[in-house]
Amino acid sequence: MLNIVSYATQQQYQLLQQGVLIEPVPIQKKPEIITLKHEPSVDEALRLLSEEYKDFPAAANAPHSKEGVLKGGTPYFNNLLAQKIRELTKENIRPTTLKEYFEALRNGRLTKEELLNTYRDIGFAFYPINAKNILDSKNLMLNMYAAQFARFNFPNVNVEEPFVLYGLMKIRKDPRFEHKLIFDVNEDGLTYADNFSLLAKGDGKFSSEDKGLVKKGFPEEFDENGDFNLWTAKDDARWFYLYGGRNLNARDGNLDNSNASGRVCVTKNFSSGNQGLEKIVA
């Protein structure tokens, strides 16, 4: 006797019985956003990272909790933690993308109220090097590396314009760089990079319904009546994150500045590929 649970819908089961469908149609798992909490696999990953990166404040000093929801986060720590959890659990997870956050907001699976008083890491934002301000740069070596990194790994990216790096990065130790850490591409193709043209236009408001957010994951135009604020910089490597329920920040140069309002979010059951992200369940 066939098990209806093996099929996506009751209708498909009935069609199979009638001979209209030849092959069973498996239930498709929907991608979901997970806010990490203290549980055995997460705590074991934290323990291992605290030992391996005890002399690296951008990673070691990131956690600000011992139980319940995991608090804190930096772009280095969040990638290291996601990678370590992947290794321990074999779960196919990676840091949540901006596109997935806004799809969750549009679908009602996530609310702005849930984002209030928290920040959620997306990745890094990079601006072209400004020779006039080069001595004031906090992350000059990282920014120079990122341009070469993008040229080699992401031919779709114009490094003469602002771009963002997100997804899952392979973080490794390197004393030549600020915070003694640097990134490489993830071997499974889960590191993404794209130009973000609005970063070159300064601060402004944009709509959570912006067509660019729907299509590619980044707003394409300012809207004076928009419900989100974009905060930008002129140069250097910056932290890229959501905060406060209605802000997208791409101007923070303090890449190791973790506090208890941080939340570490990952996505599982996603489709692979830079442009292949599916809708999620938050």
C-alpha positions as protocol buffer text, in pm:
chain_id: "A"
residue {
  index: 1
  type: MET
  ca { x: 0 y: 0 z: 0 }
}
residue {
  index: 2
  type: LEU
  ca { x: 139 y: 344 z: -96 }
}
residue {
  index: 3
  type: ASN
  ca { x: 215 y: 596 z: 172 }
}
residue {
  index: 4
  type: ILE
  ca { x: 50 y: 931 z: 100 }
}
residue {
  index: 5
  type: VAL
  ca { x: 316 y: 1103 z: 308 }
}
residue {
  index: 6
  type: SER
  ca { x: 566 y: 1019 z: 33 }
}
residue {
  index: 7
  type: TYR
  ca { x: 391 y: 1256 z: -205 }
}
residue {
  index: 8
  type: ALA
  ca { x: 382 y: 1634 z: -210 }
}
residue {
  index: 9
  type: THR
  ca { x: 2 y: 1666 z: -204 }
}
residue {
  index: 10
  type: GLN
  ca { x: -311 y: 1456 z: -174 }
}
residue {
  index: 11
  type: GLN
  ca { x: -395 y: 1563 z: -531 }
}
residue {
  index: 12
  type: GLN
  ca { x: -71 y: 1421 z: -665 }
}
residue {
  index: 13
  type: TYR
  ca { x: -141 y: 1094 z: -486 }
}
residue {
  index: 14
  type: GLN
  ca { x: -486 y: 1076 z: -646 }
}
residue {
  index: 15
  type: LEU
  ca { x: -340 y: 1150 z: -990 }
}
residue {
  index: 16
  type: LEU
  ca { x: -92 y: 869 z: -938 }
}
residue {
  index: 17
  type: GLN
  ca { x: -376 y: 632 z: -852 }
}
residue {
  index: 18
  type: GLN
  ca { x: -552 y: 734 z: -1173 }
}
residue {
  index: 19
  type: GLY
  ca { x: -241 y: 664 z: -1379 }
}
residue {
  index: 20
  type: VAL
  ca { x: -188 y: 1030 z: -1470 }
}
residue {
  index: 21
  type: LEU
  ca { x: 139 y: 1050 z: -1275 }
}
residue {
  index: 22
  type: ILE
  ca { x: 391 y: 776 z: -1339 }
}
residue {
  index: 23
  type: GLU
  ca { x: 657 y: 866 z: -1083 }
}
residue {
  index: 24
  type: PRO
  ca { x: 606 y: 973 z: -722 }
}
residue {
  index: 25
  type: VAL
  ca { x: 670 y: 1341 z: -652 }
}
residue {
  index: 26
  type: PRO
  ca { x: 877 y: 1383 z: -336 }
}
residue {
  index: 27
  type: ILE
  ca { x: 805 y: 1660 z: -90 }
}
residue {
  index: 28
  type: GLN
  ca { x: 1040 y: 1950 z: -154 }
}
residue {
  index: 29
  type: LYS
  ca { x: 1205 y: 2083 z: 160 }
}
residue {
  index: 30
  type: LYS
  ca { x: 1176 y: 2458 z: 192 }
}
residue {
  index: 31
  type: PRO
  ca { x: 1479 y: 2660 z: 289 }
}
residue {
  index: 32
  type: GLU
  ca { x: 1453 y: 2794 z: 643 }
}
residue {
  index: 33
  type: ILE
  ca { x: 1628 y: 3058 z: 847 }
}
residue {
  index: 34
  type: ILE
  ca { x: 1754 y: 2939 z: 1183 }
}
residue {
  index: 35
  type: THR
  ca { x: 1859 y: 3174 z: 1463 }
}
residue {
  index: 36
  type: LEU
  ca { x: 2126 y: 2979 z: 1646 }
}
residue {
  index: 37
  type: LYS
  ca { x: 2073 y: 2891 z: 2010 }
}
residue {
  index: 38
  type: HIS
  ca { x: 2290 y: 2724 z: 2270 }
}
residue {
  index: 39
  type: GLU
  ca { x: 2244 y: 2353 z: 2209 }
}
residue {
  index: 40
  type: PRO
  ca { x: 2497 y: 2066 z: 2205 }
}
residue {
  index: 41
  type: SER
  ca { x: 2619 y: 2105 z: 1847 }
}
residue {
  index: 42
  type: VAL
  ca { x: 2644 y: 2484 z: 1872 }
}
residue {
  index: 43
  type: ASP
  ca { x: 2815 y: 2471 z: 2212 }
}
residue {
  index: 44
  type: GLU
  ca { x: 3066 y: 2215 z: 2088 }
}
residue {
  index: 45
  type: ALA
  ca { x: 3144 y: 2434 z: 1786 }
}
residue {
  index: 46
  type: LEU
  ca { x: 3189 y: 2732 z: 2020 }
}
residue {
  index: 47
  type: ARG
  ca { x: 3422 y: 2531 z: 2241 }
}
residue {
  index: 48
  type: LEU
  ca { x: 3639 y: 2425 z: 1949 }
}
residue {
  index: 49
  type: LEU
  ca { x: 3655 y: 2777 z: 1809 }
}
residue {
  index: 50
  type: SER
  ca { x: 3743 y: 2925 z: 2148 }
}
residue {
  index: 51
  type: GLU
  ca { x: 4044 y: 2694 z: 2163 }
}
residue {
  index: 52
  type: GLU
  ca { x: 4157 y: 2739 z: 1805 }
}
residue {
  index: 53
  type: TYR
  ca { x: 4105 y: 3117 z: 1790 }
}
residue {
  index: 54
  type: LYS
  ca { x: 4170 y: 3223 z: 2150 }
}
residue {
  index: 55
  type: ASP
  ca { x: 4431 y: 3476 z: 2032 }
}
residue {
  index: 56
  type: PHE
  ca { x: 4202 y: 3625 z: 1767 }
}
residue {
  index: 57
  type: PRO
  ca { x: 3961 y: 3874 z: 1933 }
}
residue {
  index: 58
  type: ALA
  ca { x: 3744 y: 3914 z: 1622 }
}
residue {
  index: 59
  type: ALA
  ca { x: 3643 y: 3551 z: 1673 }
}
residue {
  index: 60
  type: ALA
  ca { x: 3714 y: 3468 z: 2037 }
}
residue {
  index: 61
  type: ASN
  ca { x: 3538 y: 3772 z: 2185 }
}
residue {
  index: 62
  type: ALA
  ca { x: 3227 y: 3749 z: 1969 }
}
residue {
  index: 63
  type: PRO
  ca { x: 2994 y: 3535 z: 2187 }
}
residue {
  index: 64
  type: HIS
  ca { x: 2803 y: 3723 z: 2460 }
}
residue {
  index: 65
  type: SER
  ca { x: 2583 y: 3446 z: 2598 }
}
residue {
  index: 66
  type: LYS
  ca { x: 2599 y: 3110 z: 2772 }
}
residue {
  index: 67
  type: GLU
  ca { x: 2243 y: 2983 z: 2726 }
}
residue {
  index: 68
  type: GLY
  ca { x: 1930 y: 3047 z: 2523 }
}
residue {
  index: 69
  type: VAL
  ca { x: 1968 y: 3245 z: 2201 }
}
residue {
  index: 70
  type: LEU
  ca { x: 2330 y: 3285 z: 2092 }
}
residue {
  index: 71
  type: LYS
  ca { x: 2419 y: 3652 z: 2124 }
}
residue {
  index: 72
  type: GLY
  ca { x: 2698 y: 3843 z: 1956 }
}
residue {
  index: 73
  type: GLY
  ca { x: 2868 y: 3811 z: 1621 }
}
residue {
  index: 74
  type: THR
  ca { x: 3124 y: 3944 z: 1376 }
}
residue {
  index: 75
  type: PRO
  ca { x: 3164 y: 3861 z: 1005 }
}
residue {
  index: 76
  type: TYR
  ca { x: 3466 y: 3647 z: 1092 }
}
residue {
  index: 77
  type: PHE
  ca { x: 3304 y: 3463 z: 1382 }
}
residue {
  index: 78
  type: ASN
  ca { x: 2974 y: 3397 z: 1205 }
}
residue {
  index: 79
  type: ASN
  ca { x: 3148 y: 3227 z: 912 }
}
residue {
  index: 80
  type: LEU
  ca { x: 3380 y: 3027 z: 1137 }
}
residue {
  index: 81
  type: LEU
  ca { x: 3085 y: 2910 z: 1345 }
}
residue {
  index: 82
  type: ALA
  ca { x: 2872 y: 2811 z: 1046 }
}
residue {
  index: 83
  type: GLN
  ca { x: 3162 y: 2616 z: 898 }
}
residue {
  index: 84
  type: LYS
  ca { x: 3233 y: 2438 z: 1226 }
}
residue {
  index: 85
  type: ILE
  ca { x: 2867 y: 2342 z: 1268 }
}
residue {
  index: 86
  type: ARG
  ca { x: 2865 y: 2207 z: 910 }
}
residue {
  index: 87
  type: GLU
  ca { x: 3162 y: 1989 z: 998 }
}
residue {
  index: 88
  type: LEU
  ca { x: 3011 y: 1860 z: 1321 }
}
residue {
  index: 89
  type: THR
  ca { x: 2653 y: 1800 z: 1206 }
}
residue {
  index: 90
  type: LYS
  ca { x: 2690 y: 1748 z: 828 }
}
residue {
  index: 91
  type: GLU
  ca { x: 2398 y: 1989 z: 791 }
}
residue {
  index: 92
  type: ASN
  ca { x: 2402 y: 2192 z: 469 }
}
residue {
  index: 93
  type: ILE
  ca { x: 2389 y: 2540 z: 622 }
}
residue {
  index: 94
  type: ARG
  ca { x: 2542 y: 2877 z: 542 }
}
residue {
  index: 95
  type: PRO
  ca { x: 2498 y: 3234 z: 672 }
}
residue {
  index: 96
  type: THR
  ca { x: 2163 y: 3383 z: 572 }
}
residue {
  index: 97
  type: THR
  ca { x: 2168 y: 3624 z: 277 }
}
residue {
  index: 98
  type: LEU
  ca { x: 2003 y: 3964 z: 248 }
}
residue {
  index: 99
  type: LYS
  ca { x: 1766 y: 3831 z: -18 }
}
residue {
  index: 100
  type: GLU
  ca { x: 1645 y: 3560 z: 218 }
}
residue {
  index: 101
  type: TYR
  ca { x: 1583 y: 3806 z: 501 }
}
residue {
  index: 102
  type: PHE
  ca { x: 1369 y: 4030 z: 281 }
}
residue {
  index: 103
  type: GLU
  ca { x: 1181 y: 3736 z: 131 }
}
residue {
  index: 104
  type: ALA
  ca { x: 1099 y: 3631 z: 488 }
}
residue {
  index: 105
  type: LEU
  ca { x: 974 y: 3982 z: 563 }
}
residue {
  index: 106
  type: ARG
  ca { x: 755 y: 3987 z: 251 }
}
residue {
  index: 107
  type: ASN
  ca { x: 616 y: 3641 z: 323 }
}
residue {
  index: 108
  type: GLY
  ca { x: 530 y: 3728 z: 682 }
}
residue {
  index: 109
  type: ARG
  ca { x: 769 y: 3467 z: 817 }
}
residue {
  index: 110
  type: LEU
  ca { x: 977 y: 3741 z: 976 }
}
residue {
  index: 111
  type: THR
  ca { x: 869 y: 4078 z: 1110 }
}
residue {
  index: 112
  type: LYS
  ca { x: 1050 y: 4407 z: 1158 }
}
residue {
  index: 113
  type: GLU
  ca { x: 960 y: 4383 z: 1525 }
}
residue {
  index: 114
  type: GLU
  ca { x: 1165 y: 4062 z: 1546 }
}
residue {
  index: 115
  type: LEU
  ca { x: 1461 y: 4252 z: 1405 }
}
residue {
  index: 116
  type: LEU
  ca { x: 1430 y: 4537 z: 1655 }
}
residue {
  index: 117
  type: ASN
  ca { x: 1719 y: 4583 z: 1897 }
}
residue {
  index: 118
  type: THR
  ca { x: 1932 y: 4327 z: 1712 }
}
residue {
  index: 119
  type: TYR
  ca { x: 2187 y: 4315 z: 1433 }
}
residue {
  index: 120
  type: ARG
  ca { x: 2227 y: 4033 z: 1184 }
}
residue {
  index: 121
  type: ASP
  ca { x: 2544 y: 3986 z: 986 }
}
residue {
  index: 122
  type: ILE
  ca { x: 2532 y: 3965 z: 606 }
}
residue {
  index: 123
  type: GLY
  ca { x: 2903 y: 3985 z: 519 }
}
residue {
  index: 124
  type: PHE
  ca { x: 3147 y: 4250 z: 402 }
}
residue {
  index: 125
  type: ALA
  ca { x: 3109 y: 4564 z: 187 }
}
residue {
  index: 126
  type: PHE
  ca { x: 3407 y: 4695 z: -8 }
}
residue {
  index: 127
  type: TYR
  ca { x: 3457 y: 5041 z: -156 }
}
residue {
  index: 128
  type: PRO
  ca { x: 3724 y: 5148 z: -407 }
}
residue {
  index: 129
  type: ILE
  ca { x: 4045 y: 5261 z: -237 }
}
residue {
  index: 130
  type: ASN
  ca { x: 4053 y: 5638 z: -188 }
}
residue {
  index: 131
  type: ALA
  ca { x: 4413 y: 5761 z: -205 }
}
residue {
  index: 132
  type: LYS
  ca { x: 4322 y: 6082 z: -21 }
}
residue {
  index: 133
  type: ASN
  ca { x: 4204 y: 5896 z: 287 }
}
residue {
  index: 134
  type: ILE
  ca { x: 4435 y: 5598 z: 273 }
}
residue {
  index: 135
  type: LEU
  ca { x: 4605 y: 5681 z: 603 }
}
residue {
  index: 136
  type: ASP
  ca { x: 4267 y: 5684 z: 779 }
}
residue {
  index: 137
  type: SER
  ca { x: 4170 y: 5341 z: 656 }
}
residue {
  index: 138
  type: LYS
  ca { x: 4104 y: 5085 z: 930 }
}
residue {
  index: 139
  type: ASN
  ca { x: 4109 y: 4787 z: 696 }
}
residue {
  index: 140
  type: LEU
  ca { x: 4341 y: 4882 z: 410 }
}
residue {
  index: 141
  type: MET
  ca { x: 4510 y: 4544 z: 371 }
}
residue {
  index: 142
  type: LEU
  ca { x: 4175 y: 4366 z: 374 }
}
residue {
  index: 143
  type: ASN
  ca { x: 4032 y: 4605 z: 117 }
}
residue {
  index: 144
  type: MET
  ca { x: 4330 y: 4564 z: -117 }
}
residue {
  index: 145
  type: TYR
  ca { x: 4309 y: 4187 z: -85 }
}
residue {
  index: 146
  type: ALA
  ca { x: 3932 y: 4187 z: -151 }
}
residue {
  index: 147
  type: ALA
  ca { x: 3975 y: 4363 z: -486 }
}
residue {
  index: 148
  type: GLN
  ca { x: 4224 y: 4100 z: -607 }
}
residue {
  index: 149
  type: PHE
  ca { x: 4014 y: 3824 z: -456 }
}
residue {
  index: 150
  type: ALA
  ca { x: 3705 y: 3939 z: -646 }
}
residue {
  index: 151
  type: ARG
  ca { x: 3894 y: 3982 z: -974 }
}
residue {
  index: 152
  type: PHE
  ca { x: 4016 y: 3626 z: -955 }
}
residue {
  index: 153
  type: ASN
  ca { x: 3706 y: 3451 z: -821 }
}
residue {
  index: 154
  type: PHE
  ca { x: 3413 y: 3665 z: -937 }
}
residue {
  index: 155
  type: PRO
  ca { x: 3452 y: 3799 z: -1291 }
}
residue {
  index: 156
  type: ASN
  ca { x: 3097 y: 3936 z: -1269 }
}
residue {
  index: 157
  type: VAL
  ca { x: 3215 y: 4194 z: -1013 }
}
residue {
  index: 158
  type: ASN
  ca { x: 3355 y: 4534 z: -1111 }
}
residue {
  index: 159
  type: VAL
  ca { x: 3601 y: 4615 z: -833 }
}
residue {
  index: 160
  type: GLU
  ca { x: 3610 y: 4980 z: -939 }
}
residue {
  index: 161
  type: GLU
  ca { x: 3259 y: 5003 z: -793 }
}
residue {
  index: 162
  type: PRO
  ca { x: 3134 y: 4907 z: -445 }
}
residue {
  index: 163
  type: PHE
  ca { x: 3064 y: 4538 z: -401 }
}
residue {
  index: 164
  type: VAL
  ca { x: 2959 y: 4301 z: -124 }
}
residue {
  index: 165
  type: LEU
  ca { x: 3085 y: 3959 z: -23 }
}
residue {
  index: 166
  type: TYR
  ca { x: 2844 y: 3722 z: 151 }
}
residue {
  index: 167
  type: GLY
  ca { x: 2736 y: 3361 z: 189 }
}
residue {
  index: 168
  type: LEU
  ca { x: 2980 y: 3118 z: 352 }
}
residue {
  index: 169
  type: MET
  ca { x: 3347 y: 3216 z: 345 }
}
residue {
  index: 170
  type: LYS
  ca { x: 3644 y: 3008 z: 446 }
}
residue {
  index: 171
  type: ILE
  ca { x: 3813 y: 3210 z: 720 }
}
residue {
  index: 172
  type: ARG
  ca { x: 4181 y: 3141 z: 786 }
}
residue {
  index: 173
  type: LYS
  ca { x: 4458 y: 3286 z: 998 }
}
residue {
  index: 174
  type: ASP
  ca { x: 4699 y: 3532 z: 837 }
}
residue {
  index: 175
  type: PRO
  ca { x: 4904 y: 3782 z: 1042 }
}
residue {
  index: 176
  type: ARG
  ca { x: 4941 y: 4019 z: 746 }
}
residue {
  index: 177
  type: PHE
  ca { x: 4582 y: 4137 z: 776 }
}
residue {
  index: 178
  type: GLU
  ca { x: 4382 y: 4341 z: 1024 }
}
residue {
  index: 179
  type: HIS
  ca { x: 4251 y: 4111 z: 1300 }
}
residue {
  index: 180
  type: LYS
  ca { x: 4501 y: 3848 z: 1176 }
}
residue {
  index: 181
  type: LEU
  ca { x: 4224 y: 3679 z: 974 }
}
residue {
  index: 182
  type: ILE
  ca { x: 4136 y: 3664 z: 606 }
}
residue {
  index: 183
  type: PHE
  ca { x: 3881 y: 3487 z: 383 }
}
residue {
  index: 184
  type: ASP
  ca { x: 3888 y: 3248 z: 89 }
}
residue {
  index: 185
  type: VAL
  ca { x: 3606 y: 3102 z: -117 }
}
residue {
  index: 186
  type: ASN
  ca { x: 3416 y: 2811 z: 31 }
}
residue {
  index: 187
  type: GLU
  ca { x: 3498 y: 2487 z: -153 }
}
residue {
  index: 188
  type: ASP
  ca { x: 3128 y: 2409 z: -201 }
}
residue {
  index: 189
  type: GLY
  ca { x: 3058 y: 2726 z: -400 }
}
residue {
  index: 190
  type: LEU
  ca { x: 2873 y: 2898 z: -117 }
}
residue {
  index: 191
  type: THR
  ca { x: 3068 y: 3225 z: -128 }
}
residue {
  index: 192
  type: TYR
  ca { x: 2893 y: 3499 z: -328 }
}
residue {
  index: 193
  type: ALA
  ca { x: 2991 y: 3846 z: -448 }
}
residue {
  index: 194
  type: ASP
  ca { x: 2794 y: 4118 z: -628 }
}
residue {
  index: 195
  type: ASN
  ca { x: 2817 y: 4486 z: -704 }
}
residue {
  index: 196
  type: PHE
  ca { x: 2575 y: 4697 z: -502 }
}
residue {
  index: 197
  type: SER
  ca { x: 2535 y: 5021 z: -696 }
}
residue {
  index: 198
  type: LEU
  ca { x: 2345 y: 5216 z: -428 }
}
residue {
  index: 199
  type: LEU
  ca { x: 2653 y: 5210 z: -206 }
}
residue {
  index: 200
  type: ALA
  ca { x: 2813 y: 5463 z: -441 }
}
residue {
  index: 201
  type: LYS
  ca { x: 2522 y: 5706 z: -400 }
}
residue {
  index: 202
  type: GLY
  ca { x: 2546 y: 5773 z: -27 }
}
residue {
  index: 203
  type: ASP
  ca { x: 2286 y: 5730 z: 244 }
}
residue {
  index: 204
  type: GLY
  ca { x: 1917 y: 5706 z: 165 }
}
residue {
  index: 205
  type: LYS
  ca { x: 1587 y: 5524 z: 208 }
}
residue {
  index: 206
  type: PHE
  ca { x: 1470 y: 5225 z: 8 }
}
residue {
  index: 207
  type: SER
  ca { x: 1158 y: 5009 z: 3 }
}
residue {
  index: 208
  type: SER
  ca { x: 1149 y: 4651 z: 126 }
}
residue {
  index: 209
  type: GLU
  ca { x: 947 y: 4589 z: -193 }
}
residue {
  index: 210
  type: ASP
  ca { x: 1227 y: 4716 z: -419 }
}
residue {
  index: 211
  type: LYS
  ca { x: 1243 y: 4507 z: -738 }
}
residue {
  index: 212
  type: GLY
  ca { x: 1618 y: 4459 z: -691 }
}
residue {
  index: 213
  type: LEU
  ca { x: 1561 y: 4292 z: -356 }
}
residue {
  index: 214
  type: VAL
  ca { x: 1315 y: 4054 z: -516 }
}
residue {
  index: 215
  type: LYS
  ca { x: 1532 y: 3977 z: -817 }
}
residue {
  index: 216
  type: LYS
  ca { x: 1887 y: 3977 z: -690 }
}
residue {
  index: 217
  type: GLY
  ca { x: 1883 y: 4055 z: -322 }
}
residue {
  index: 218
  type: PHE
  ca { x: 1993 y: 4421 z: -320 }
}
residue {
  index: 219
  type: PRO
  ca { x: 1782 y: 4736 z: -354 }
}
residue {
  index: 220
  type: GLU
  ca { x: 1832 y: 4919 z: -684 }
}
residue {
  index: 221
  type: GLU
  ca { x: 1692 y: 5265 z: -613 }
}
residue {
  index: 222
  type: PHE
  ca { x: 1623 y: 5509 z: -334 }
}
residue {
  index: 223
  type: ASP
  ca { x: 1267 y: 5585 z: -231 }
}
residue {
  index: 224
  type: GLU
  ca { x: 1198 y: 5887 z: -10 }
}
residue {
  index: 225
  type: ASN
  ca { x: 900 y: 5699 z: 130 }
}
residue {
  index: 226
  type: GLY
  ca { x: 1097 y: 5380 z: 183 }
}
residue {
  index: 227
  type: ASP
  ca { x: 1072 y: 5178 z: 502 }
}
residue {
  index: 228
  type: PHE
  ca { x: 1445 y: 5098 z: 531 }
}
residue {
  index: 229
  type: ASN
  ca { x: 1755 y: 5315 z: 566 }
}
residue {
  index: 230
  type: LEU
  ca { x: 2083 y: 5245 z: 389 }
}
residue {
  index: 231
  type: TRP
  ca { x: 2399 y: 5371 z: 558 }
}
residue {
  index: 232
  type: THR
  ca { x: 2713 y: 5389 z: 345 }
}
residue {
  index: 233
  type: ALA
  ca { x: 3080 y: 5493 z: 346 }
}
residue {
  index: 234
  type: LYS
  ca { x: 3319 y: 5648 z: 94 }
}
residue {
  index: 235
  type: ASP
  ca { x: 3596 y: 5389 z: 106 }
}
residue {
  index: 236
  type: ASP
  ca { x: 3759 y: 5097 z: 290 }
}
residue {
  index: 237
  type: ALA
  ca { x: 3631 y: 4752 z: 390 }
}
residue {
  index: 238
  type: ARG
  ca { x: 3313 y: 4765 z: 598 }
}
residue {
  index: 239
  type: TRP
  ca { x: 3086 y: 4533 z: 787 }
}
residue {
  index: 240
  type: PHE
  ca { x: 2755 y: 4466 z: 608 }
}
residue {
  index: 241
  type: TYR
  ca { x: 2457 y: 4392 z: 835 }
}
residue {
  index: 242
  type: LEU
  ca { x: 2092 y: 4451 z: 917 }
}
residue {
  index: 243
  type: TYR
  ca { x: 2010 y: 4623 z: 1246 }
}
residue {
  index: 244
  type: GLY
  ca { x: 1731 y: 4785 z: 1442 }
}
residue {
  index: 245
  type: GLY
  ca { x: 1445 y: 4656 z: 1233 }
}
residue {
  index: 246
  type: ARG
  ca { x: 1480 y: 4904 z: 946 }
}
residue {
  index: 247
  type: ASN
  ca { x: 1848 y: 4971 z: 879 }
}
residue {
  index: 248
  type: LEU
  ca { x: 2101 y: 4821 z: 638 }
}
residue {
  index: 249
  type: ASN
  ca { x: 2452 y: 4922 z: 740 }
}
residue {
  index: 250
  type: ALA
  ca { x: 2749 y: 4920 z: 503 }
}
residue {
  index: 251
  type: ARG
  ca { x: 2966 y: 5180 z: 677 }
}
residue {
  index: 252
  type: ASP
  ca { x: 3091 y: 5018 z: 1000 }
}
residue {
  index: 253
  type: GLY
  ca { x: 3468 y: 4970 z: 988 }
}
residue {
  index: 254
  type: ASN
  ca { x: 3487 y: 4797 z: 1327 }
}
residue {
  index: 255
  type: LEU
  ca { x: 3492 y: 4440 z: 1204 }
}
residue {
  index: 256
  type: ASP
  ca { x: 3558 y: 4295 z: 1550 }
}
residue {
  index: 257
  type: ASN
  ca { x: 3294 y: 4493 z: 1741 }
}
residue {
  index: 258
  type: SER
  ca { x: 3060 y: 4230 z: 1879 }
}
residue {
  index: 259
  type: ASN
  ca { x: 2791 y: 4294 z: 2140 }
}
residue {
  index: 260
  type: ALA
  ca { x: 2491 y: 4117 z: 2292 }
}
residue {
  index: 261
  type: SER
  ca { x: 2243 y: 4250 z: 2036 }
}
residue {
  index: 262
  type: GLY
  ca { x: 2396 y: 4030 z: 1767 }
}
residue {
  index: 263
  type: ARG
  ca { x: 2215 y: 3721 z: 1638 }
}
residue {
  index: 264
  type: VAL
  ca { x: 2374 y: 3448 z: 1428 }
}
residue {
  index: 265
  type: CYS
  ca { x: 2138 y: 3325 z: 1155 }
}
residue {
  index: 266
  type: VAL
  ca { x: 2195 y: 3044 z: 907 }
}
residue {
  index: 267
  type: THR
  ca { x: 1991 y: 2904 z: 623 }
}
residue {
  index: 268
  type: LYS
  ca { x: 1949 y: 2534 z: 549 }
}
residue {
  index: 269
  type: ASN
  ca { x: 1787 y: 2344 z: 261 }
}
residue {
  index: 270
  type: PHE
  ca { x: 1875 y: 2626 z: 21 }
}
residue {
  index: 271
  type: SER
  ca { x: 1937 y: 2579 z: -350 }
}
residue {
  index: 272
  type: SER
  ca { x: 2298 y: 2636 z: -451 }
}
residue {
  index: 273
  type: GLY
  ca { x: 2426 y: 2905 z: -685 }
}
residue {
  index: 274
  type: ASN
  ca { x: 2460 y: 3280 z: -661 }
}
residue {
  index: 275
  type: GLN
  ca { x: 2131 y: 3349 z: -837 }
}
residue {
  index: 276
  type: GLY
  ca { x: 1947 y: 3035 z: -734 }
}
residue {
  index: 277
  type: LEU
  ca { x: 1828 y: 3122 z: -386 }
}
residue {
  index: 278
  type: GLU
  ca { x: 1476 y: 3003 z: -317 }
}
residue {
  index: 279
  type: LYS
  ca { x: 1216 y: 3150 z: -85 }
}
residue {
  index: 280
  type: ILE
  ca { x: 1263 y: 3060 z: 278 }
}
residue {
  index: 281
  type: VAL
  ca { x: 1066 y: 2977 z: 586 }
}
residue {
  index: 282
  type: ALA
  ca { x: 1188 y: 3182 z: 882 }
}
